[in-house]
Amino acid sequence: MVRDGQEGTEPVEPPGFDAADAVGGFFVLRRTPPQTGQPAGHRPLARLYAGETAPLTARIDRVATGLRTPERRVAASTAHLGLAARLWSVALGSAALHGAFPALAPEELHWDGALAAPDDLWWSGADLRPATVDALREAVLEAHLVPLHEALRRDGRISPRLLWGNAGSALAGALRELVRYSRAHHRPETARRAAALVSGLLDHPDLAGTVQGPALRRTTCCLYYRCPGGGLCGDCVFDQSPRTGLETGPSAP
């Protein structure tokens, strides 16, 4: 679940927890700054939510350049999807594997939008929360996603329905990775716990209907197909690209 970012030190883990790095890069949560001393680029997400939007604006600019898209809402959607996936993964991963997860208070969760995906996060807190639907909803959806969506709308025009579709897709993606991990490591209880938690989370009005069916296919589009050579994501609502007729391809970055 968590790892020490300082070279030459032992990992710092909450009692009884195993590192969940093996699930994938989106599930890694640092416990110390990536470099010795105060990092220049990392800042508490609380500051971004409170109105310090320059780092988010710069992040969207970098994503737009990387995707070669002139449409700001496309870059904003991709940037949002990446951060939403990180937030859900670090919380759901720990909850499913260990029955508890880091509290992830916005003032204790530090982010640097200048780094490459997956978004780098380090947590300066120590409190753990129980693996319940209500606790996960409060810690991720209410404390992070709601103010993050507000920050994105301050940057430019973007549909709330698209953002919540991204949030539902990111949650479903975290579940898929945990199911794969549980099968590979013979931990069926992890998959069962993750599925139960996700089912409860998807009952929330903001997430209800964002994904559907056994495959949890999304009901909105993240707009990645509008990038040059973009194609469709693996869980896209479209069977063919509205622009090119291209069949569904690999997931977008």
C-alpha distance (Angstrom), angle and dihedral (degrees) to the residues before:
residue distance angle dihedral
M1 . . .
V2 3.78 . .
R3 3.75 135.4 .
D4 3.76 139.3 -170.6
G5 3.78 113.0 -111.4
Q6 3.80 97.3 -159.1
E7 3.76 116.1 97.9
G8 3.80 115.7 -120.8
T9 3.81 97.7 24.8
E10 3.77 131.3 105.0
P11 3.81 119.3 -108.4
V12 3.77 113.9 -90.5
E13 3.80 110.9 -137.7
P14 3.79 133.1 174.7
P15 3.83 109.4 -110.2
G16 3.78 112.8 -75.7
F17 3.80 95.8 10.1
D18 3.79 127.6 126.3
A19 3.79 122.1 -153.5
A20 3.82 110.5 -98.9
D21 3.79 95.8 -160.2
A22 3.80 89.0 116.6
V23 3.80 90.7 68.6
G24 3.80 89.2 66.7
G25 3.77 145.1 -76.2
F26 3.80 93.7 -76.4
F27 3.82 89.8 63.3
V28 3.82 97.3 55.5
L29 3.79 116.8 108.5
R30 3.78 119.3 -176.3
R31 3.79 119.6 -139.5
T32 3.81 96.2 -159.7
P33 3.82 134.8 32.3
P34 3.81 113.7 -76.1
Q35 3.82 89.9 -115.7
T36 3.77 133.6 33.2
G37 3.78 111.3 -88.5
Q38 3.76 129.8 15.1
P39 3.82 110.0 -28.4
A40 3.79 114.6 -129.9
G41 3.80 96.8 -147.1
H42 3.79 103.7 41.0
R43 3.78 117.8 85.8
P44 3.81 133.5 168.3
L45 3.78 111.4 -89.6
A46 3.81 87.2 -130.8
R47 3.80 88.4 73.6
L48 3.80 91.8 54.0
Y49 3.80 91.0 49.3
A50 3.80 90.6 48.5
G51 3.80 92.0 59.3
E52 3.82 107.4 -79.6
T53 3.78 91.5 125.8
A54 3.82 100.5 154.4
P55 3.84 92.7 97.5
L56 3.80 90.6 50.5
T57 3.79 91.7 47.7
A58 3.81 89.9 50.2
R59 3.82 90.4 48.4
I60 3.79 91.8 53.6
D61 3.82 90.0 47.4
R62 3.82 90.4 54.2
V63 3.79 92.5 47.3
A64 3.81 90.8 49.4
T65 3.79 90.2 52.5
G66 3.79 92.5 47.7
L67 3.80 93.1 48.7
R68 3.83 92.2 41.8
T69 3.80 89.9 -132.7
P70 3.81 124.4 147.1
E71 3.82 90.5 -161.4
R72 3.78 110.6 94.3
R73 3.80 94.4 -162.6
V74 3.82 89.5 58.9
A75 3.80 91.8 54.0
A76 3.81 91.3 42.9
S77 3.81 90.3 52.4
T78 3.80 92.8 50.5
A79 3.81 92.5 46.7
H80 3.79 90.5 48.4
L81 3.79 93.7 48.3
G82 3.80 91.4 54.0
L83 3.80 94.7 51.1
A84 3.81 93.5 42.2
A85 3.81 89.1 52.8
R86 3.81 90.6 52.6
L87 3.81 93.1 49.3
W88 3.79 94.0 49.4
S89 3.80 93.6 42.4
V90 3.80 98.7 52.5
A91 3.81 90.7 47.5
L92 3.81 100.7 39.4
G93 3.80 93.7 40.5
S94 3.77 93.7 57.5
A95 3.79 92.6 40.1
A96 3.81 92.5 53.3
L97 3.80 96.1 41.5
H98 3.79 100.1 40.4
G99 3.78 110.9 14.1
A100 3.81 92.6 -114.2
F101 3.79 137.0 60.8
P102 3.83 139.1 -160.0
A103 3.80 113.0 -82.0
L104 3.85 89.9 -124.3
A105 3.80 95.5 -159.7
P106 3.83 107.2 -172.4
E107 3.80 92.1 -121.9
E108 3.84 89.6 55.5
L109 3.81 98.8 42.7
H110 3.82 111.7 83.6
W111 3.81 125.3 -160.3
D112 3.79 136.1 -175.3
G113 3.78 112.8 -160.7
A114 3.80 92.1 -169.6
L115 3.81 93.3 71.5
A116 3.79 124.9 88.2
A117 3.80 123.2 -97.2
P118 2.93 133.8 -50.6
D119 3.79 88.2 61.1
D120 3.80 111.0 -113.3
L121 3.80 113.9 -120.8
W122 3.77 130.7 -180.0
W123 3.76 125.3 -174.4
S124 3.78 122.7 -146.1
G125 3.80 95.0 -176.0
A126 3.80 132.6 94.0
D127 3.81 106.5 -161.5
L128 3.78 121.0 109.6
R129 3.78 127.1 -156.1
P130 3.83 128.7 -151.4
A131 3.79 118.7 -99.0
T132 3.79 97.6 -106.1
V133 3.77 131.2 132.7
D134 3.80 91.7 -120.0
A135 3.82 93.4 51.0
L136 3.81 93.2 47.8
R137 3.78 91.8 46.6
E138 3.79 91.9 51.2
A139 3.82 95.0 43.9
V140 3.81 98.9 45.5
L141 3.80 111.6 16.8
E142 3.80 99.6 36.4
A143 3.81 101.5 30.2
H144 3.82 97.4 40.0
L145 3.79 117.8 10.1
V146 3.81 97.9 48.0
P147 3.84 94.7 52.1
L148 3.82 91.4 38.1
H149 3.80 89.8 56.8
E150 3.79 89.8 49.9
A151 3.81 90.0 51.2
L152 3.80 91.5 50.8
R153 3.79 91.3 50.9
R154 3.79 89.1 52.7
D155 3.82 88.1 56.7
G156 3.79 94.3 52.8
R157 3.78 147.0 -44.3
I158 3.80 112.4 -53.3
S159 3.78 130.1 152.7
P160 3.83 117.0 -105.2
R161 3.81 87.4 -146.7
L162 3.81 90.0 57.7
L163 3.81 91.4 49.6
W164 3.80 93.5 50.1
G165 3.80 88.7 45.8
N166 3.80 87.8 55.4
A167 3.80 90.0 48.7
G168 3.80 91.8 52.2
S169 3.79 91.8 46.0
A170 3.81 91.3 49.3
L171 3.80 91.0 51.0
A172 3.81 91.3 49.0
G173 3.81 89.9 48.5
A174 3.80 91.3 53.8
L175 3.79 89.3 51.5
R176 3.81 92.0 51.4
E177 3.80 91.5 52.7
L178 3.80 91.8 49.2
V179 3.81 91.4 49.4
R180 3.81 90.2 51.5
Y181 3.80 90.5 48.6
S182 3.79 93.4 47.7
R183 3.81 91.9 51.5
A184 3.79 93.2 47.6
H185 3.82 92.7 48.1
H186 3.81 98.1 37.0
R187 3.79 94.7 -116.0
P188 3.82 104.2 136.1
E189 3.80 91.3 163.7
T190 3.81 88.8 65.0
A191 3.80 92.3 56.7
R192 3.80 92.4 45.0
R193 3.80 93.0 50.4
A194 3.82 92.4 45.8
A195 3.81 92.8 48.8
A196 3.81 92.5 49.3
L197 3.79 92.1 49.6
V198 3.81 93.6 47.3
S199 3.80 91.5 48.0
G200 3.78 89.7 55.1
L201 3.79 93.5 45.2
L202 3.79 91.9 51.5
D203 3.81 89.5 58.5
H204 3.82 89.9 71.2
P205 3.82 111.9 107.7
D206 3.81 92.6 -120.9
L207 3.82 92.6 53.7
A208 3.80 101.2 31.0
G209 3.80 110.9 115.5
T210 3.81 95.1 9.5
V211 3.82 90.3 113.7
Q212 3.77 129.4 20.8
G213 3.79 144.1 -171.5
P214 3.81 130.1 25.2
A215 3.81 90.1 -61.4
L216 3.83 91.4 52.6
R217 3.78 91.8 -129.1
R218 3.78 112.9 -174.6
T219 3.79 121.6 -111.6
T220 3.81 96.1 -149.2
C221 3.79 133.2 48.4
C222 3.82 126.0 -115.0
L223 3.86 89.4 -148.3
Y224 3.81 94.7 -121.0
Y225 3.81 89.4 131.8
R226 3.81 87.9 68.9
C227 3.82 91.6 67.6
P228 3.81 117.6 94.8
G229 3.82 104.1 -85.4
G230 3.81 90.3 -2.7
G231 3.80 104.1 138.1
L232 3.80 120.3 176.2
C233 3.79 133.4 -50.6
G234 3.79 120.0 -115.6
D235 3.82 93.1 -106.4
C236 3.82 96.9 37.1
V237 3.78 120.0 147.1
F238 3.82 88.7 -131.0
D239 3.79 125.1 78.2
Q240 3.79 90.3 -161.7
S241 3.77 130.5 23.0
P242 3.82 110.8 -96.4
R243 3.79 87.9 -140.3
T244 3.82 104.1 42.6
G245 3.80 109.2 10.5
L246 3.80 87.5 -121.1
E247 3.79 113.9 159.7
T248 3.80 120.4 -117.3
G249 3.79 111.0 -68.8
P250 3.80 136.6 -177.6
S251 3.78 121.2 -46.2
A252 3.76 118.0 -80.8
P253 3.81 118.1 -109.4
